[in-house]
Amino acid sequence: MDRDWAEPLDLDAVAAHAGYSRYHFIRAFKGAYGSTPGQYLTRRRIERAEELLRSANLSVTEICSLVGFSSLGTFSTSFKKQTGLTPTAYRELHVGRGAAVIPGCYAMLWYGGRDARALRAKESETPSGTGDAEDSNS
C-alpha cells in the first residue's frame, strides 16, 4: 500500500498475499497499525496530496485524481478531516514557505498522471538498440 498508494485497493489480493482471509487480515492490520487498511491508505494519500499542494502547480481536482481518489467530494472531506483545512485553504497557508512551486506538467509525470503511464508503456515496448551485445554475453 505504501508503494502503490495511488492504485485502487484490492483487499482480497493483499490479504491472500499475506496468507489471511480478508476479515482476519483487516483485524490483524488494525491491531498492528491502529487503523483499517482503507483508513491507512486514505491517510497515505492525503499525505501525498499535502506534499503536492505545497509544491506543485496543479489544481485540487488534478491532485485528487493523482493521489487515487475518484471523487473530489470524498477527497475534500477526507483531507479536511485529517488536516483541519480544505485543500484550497491548506495550499493558501503553505505555498510560498518552501522551495519554488514545481510546474504541473512535471508533477503529473512524476506522480504517474494521465499520460505518464502510457508514456512508460511505450518506452518499455521500444527496443533500446539491437540487443546483440547482451545476447552474446548471456
N, C-alpha and C positions, 0 to 999 in steps of 0.2 A: 504494500500500500504506500510505503514511503517512496518507492521508486516510480510507480505508475499512478500517482495521485490524481492525475487528470482524467484517467480512464474510468469507465463505469465499474463499479464494484460487483464482481461475481462471487458472492459469498459462498455459494456451493463449491466453486472451484478452489477458493482459498482454503476452505475447511477440509476438502478432500486432500489437498496438497499437504496439509498439516496432519492428516490421518484421523480427523474427527468428523462426527456428524455435524451438520450445520448448527444445531442447537447447543451441542456440547462445546463447539468452538466459540460460539458467542459467549457462553458462560465463562469459559477459560480465559478468553480475551479480556472480558470485563474484569475478571479477577486480577489479571496481570497489569492491565493498563488503566483501570478505573472508568472505562467508558466502552460502549459497544463499538464494533468495527466501523459502523456507519458514522457514529459521533467522532471517532478518531479521525476518519478520513475527511469529514467536514472541517474539523479543526485544522488539519494539514492544508486543505485547500484554501481556507481563509488566511492562513499564514502566508501562503504564496500570493494571494490576492493583495495582502498588505504590502508585500515587497513590490509588486507591480504598481500599485497605486502610488507608492513613494518614488518609484524610479523610472516608470515607462510612460510615454506619451500615448496612452491607449484610452479608449472610452471605457466606462464602467461595464457596458454591455460586452465589449471585446474581452475584458478581463474575466468577466463572469464565465464566458464560454471557454477561455483558455484554461481556467483552473478546474473545469469539469462540471460546472453547474449548467443544467439545461433550462432553468427558469430564473429570470432576473429577479423576480419577487422572492423566491426562496433564497437566492444568493444574498440579496439585500437584508432580508430578515435574519439570516444566519450570521451575516457579517456584523450587524448591529448587536445581536445577542452576544457575540464573542468579544467585540471591541468596545461596545458602548456608543459607537458612532456609525452613521450611514457611510457607505463607501465614498460618497462625494465629500462629506464633512471630514472624513479621515484624510483624504487627499489634500484638501484645503489646509488642514492642520500641519501636514508633514512635508508637502512639496516645498522645495527651496531650502530645506535644512541640511541636505546632504549633497551628494555629487549631482552633476547635471543630469537632467532627465534624458533617458535613452529614447531615441526615435522609435515610434511604434512598430515600424517595419522590422527592425532588428529584434525587438522583443517578441514579436509574433513568430519569427523564425526560430529564435532560441527556445521558446516555450512550446514549439510544435503547433503553431497556428494553422489556419485553414490550408494554406498552400505548402507548408513545410513538410508534412507527411508525404504528399505527392512528390515533392522535390527529392526527398530522401529515397523514395521507392525508385524513381527514375535513375538516381545516381547509382543505386545498388545493382540495377539491371544493365547499366552501361559498362562494357568491358574496359578495364584500365590497361590498355596495351595488348600485346599479343599473348602474354602469359607463357610463352615458350621457355623463358629462363626459369620460371618457377617450376614448370613441369619437368624439366630436365634435372633439377636438383632434388626432386622428391625421391 
